[in-house]
């Protein structure tokens, strides 16, 4: 990369509606920002595989298990795309995937809380994959990084399948009283975790290069609003209760309960009775990671470490 390339030169290329095709078109700030957003995307796709597999084992039959495995296969493919782009940007992806400590992985905290049933898996498809679809669709439509834009054509279509899988199963089970109650229990803890998914509110956001350089087109709060605009009506259509409503005066979707709030990750329960907490406290929970962080990362790294031992190589 030309070490002298400035942010102004990059912005000029963008304003001329020319895509950034490689490191030769990037300033140091653009490069580091792209590495950051790609790492979050790649890690999120990859860690979803053990997270979903954990729940897929409780699938009601072989056909439903096969559907879950197909989703997992897609997620692995999406992760491969993002890590490959990182490698093209000079990142040592072997080190990134197989040598990184679990606490240093970058993905939404929600995946650290185990999905322990088929019901929780399909709500995850309807909620988490909806969030992923919204995020990546925004990147696909807006990103100035050409290789990622082209790669997301495939990813965008497959994320739609994951979302529809969750929606169809929820529609199927919602009319049955016992099933409805079980799904509601999952919604009770997973809804707010997905509201958190989009990150800090805009006024607290630390990294502005994602919008400045056009990595994506919408801010965290705008994406959060887009998610609620489809997730809340969908849940209400099926008779589920969610703590959010649309405010006609502000033209915004509003969370009805205490938010942000403390979360008991072992009981899967929001401690709303304790009152509102700060986003700094939420950040501490995110950085501490959740109960399945170490296990899921170990699952992803185990095969590589086992091969290294067979070859007599030192394993950290």
N, C-alpha and C positions, 0 to 999 in steps of 0.2 A: 504494500500500500504506500502511496505517496505520502510521506510524513508531513508534507507541507499543505496537504489538502485541508481547507478550512471549512467550518460549518457554513459560511456564507456561500462557498462554491457548491456545496452539497445542496443547499436550499435553492440556489439558482437553477441547478439541474432539475430539481423537483418542480419548481415553478414553471419550467419549460415542458413539464409533463413527460419527462424522460425518467424511466425507472432506474433504480440503483441495481446494477447487475453483479457487482462483486466488490471486493475490498479496494480495488483500484478507484472506485467511485465514492469511497467512504472517508469521512473525517474520523479521527479517533473517537469523538463523542458518538457519532452515528454507529460505529462498529461496536463499541461497548454497550450501547443501548440495545442494538439488535441481538447481541449475544445474551443479554439479560432477558429479553422477552422470549427469545427462542428457547432458552433453558427452562423457563417456567412452562412453556407449552410442551416441550419434550418430556419433562419430568412428570407433568400432569397426565399425559397420555400413557406413559410407561407404568406409573404406579397404579393406574386404574386397573391394569391387568390382574395383579394379585388381589386387589380390593374386590373386583367383580368375581374372580374365581372363588374367593372365600364364600361368597353368597351363592354362586351358581351350583355349588355342591348340594344345595337344598332345593334344586329345581324339581317340580312335581313329576316330571317324566323325562325320558331320553330326548324327546323332541324339543322341549323347553330348555334342557341342558345344552342341546346343540345350538339353539338360538343365542344363548348366553356366550357360548364359546366363539360363535361367529363375531359377536360384538367385541370380545376380548382380542380376537385376531385382528380386527380392524384397528383397535387401539394400539396394538403393537406396531402395525404398519404406519400409523400416524406418528408414533414416537420415532420410528426409524427415519422418516422424512425430516423431522425437525433436527435430530442428532446429525444427520448427514449434512444438512445446511450449516450446522455449527462447525462440523469438521472442515467444510469448505471455507469457513471464516477463520480457520487456524486453531480451533479448540481441539485439545486432546480428548476425544470422546471416550476412549478406553479408560482413561483416568477418571473422567467425569461420571461414567456409568458404574464402573466396577471397583473404583478405589475410594470414592467419596463417602464420607461418614453420613449416616442417616439424617442427622440433624441439619446437614448442609444442603439437603435436597430442597427444591423450590416447587411446591405444588400446593393447592388449596388444602387447608387443615381438614376439611370435611372427609378427605380420603383416609385420614388417620383413625377415624372412628369406624369400627367394623360394621359391615353390612352382614347381619347374621341370619337373614332369611330371604326367601324368594320375594316376599312383599317389600322388603327394604331395597332389594336389587331393582325392582321395577320402578319404585319411587325414585331411586337414584337415576335411572334412565330418564324418567320424566322431568326430574329437577336438575341433576348435575349435567346430564348430556344436553339439556336445554341451554344451560349456562355455557357449556363448551361450544354448542352450535352458534349461539349469539356472539360469543367472543370471536370465534374463528371466521364467521360470516362477515363480521365487521373488518377483520384483518384482510380477508379475501377482497372485499369491496374497496378497501382504502389503502392498503399497504403500498409503500413506495419501493419495497424490496422485491424485484422481479421474480427471482427463483422461488420465493415463498408464495407469492401470489399465484404462480402457475401450479405449484404443488397442491395448493388448497382447493383446486377444482374438484379433485377426487375426495379429499377429506370432508368438504362441505356436504357432499351427497351422502357419505356414510354416516356422518353425525346425525343427519335427518332420520336415517333408519333407526339409530339407537334411541332417539327421542320418541319416535312413533312406537317402538317396541314397548316402552314404558307406558305411553298413553293408552295403547290398545289393551294392555293387560289390566290397567287400572279401570278402564271402562268395563272390561269383562267381569271383574271381581266386585266392583262397587255396589251393584244391586243386591248382593248377598250380605245379610246383616252382619254375620260373624266376620266375613272377609272385609267388609267396609270398616269395621272397628279396628281391625288389625292394620289396615292401610292408614287409618287416621292416626294411630299411634306412631307410625313411621313418619308421617307428615309433621306431627307435632315437634319432632326434634330436627328433621331434615330441612324444613322450610327456611328457618332462620340461618342455618349453616350455609344454605345456598345464597341467601341474601348477602351474607358475609363474603361469599366466593369472589365477588368483583373487586375486593380490596378496600383500601381506605377511602373515605369520602374525598371528593375533589379538593376541598380546602385543606386537607392534610397530606395530599399526595406529594411525595418527595421527588419522584423522577418524572419530569415533564417532557423528556425527549420523545416519548412515545407518540404524543400529539404534535410536538414541534416538528419532528421529522416525518410525520405521517406513517408511523408503524401501524397505527390503527386510526379510525376516524372519530370514535366516540370516547368520552371520558368514562371513568368508573361509575359515576352516578347515573349517567345516561344509559349505560349498559345495564345497570341494576334496574332502572325504570323499565327498560325494554323487557327484561326477564319477568318482572312482576306483571307487566301488561298482558302476558299470555299465560303465565303460571297460575295467577290468582283466578281469572275467569274459568280456566280449565278445571281447577279444583272445585270451585263453586258449582259448576255445571254438574259435577258428579256428586254433589251433596257433602263435600268435605269442608271443614272449617279451617281457615287460615287467618293469621293475625295481620291482615292488610286490607286496605280499601282504597278506592280512587276518590280523591278530593276534587270536587268540581271547581272550587274557588282557586286552587293553586294549579290545577291541571296536572297533578302529580299523584303517584301511588304512594301511600303512607303506611308505615308499619304501625299497627295498633297497640302493640305491647311494648314493654320496656326494651329498648334497644339502643346501643349494644348491651348485652347482658352476659353474666357469668354462665358457664355451661359445665355441667357434670358429665364428663365424657364417659364415665364408667356406667352410670345409670341412664345415660342418654336423655338428660333432662335439663331444661333451661331453668336457672334459678331466678326467675322473674320476681319472686317475692323479695329478693335482696336489693332490688332497685337497679337503676342504670349504672353502668361502669364506663370508664373512659376507653377510647380507642387504643391508648397506650397499654391498657390492661389486656385488650384483645390481642394486640401485637405480641405481648409476652406469651400468651397461650399459643399463638401461631408459631413463634420461634421455639418454644419448648417442644412442639410437635405433640402428637396424640398417641394413644396406646398401641397402635399397629405400625407406627413409623419404622421402628427397628426391624420388626418381623417382615414387613413387606419389602423393604430394601434388601434385607438378607436373602429373601426369596429370589430377587432379581439378580443378585451378585453371586449366589451360591454356585451355580454351574461354572462360571468363569474361575472362581477361586478353587473349586475342586480340580479343574483341568490344570491350573497352575501348580497345584500340589503334586499331581501325577507327573508333571514335567520337571519336578524338583525346584520350582521357582519359589522365591520367598513371597509369602502372602501376609499382607498387613492385618 
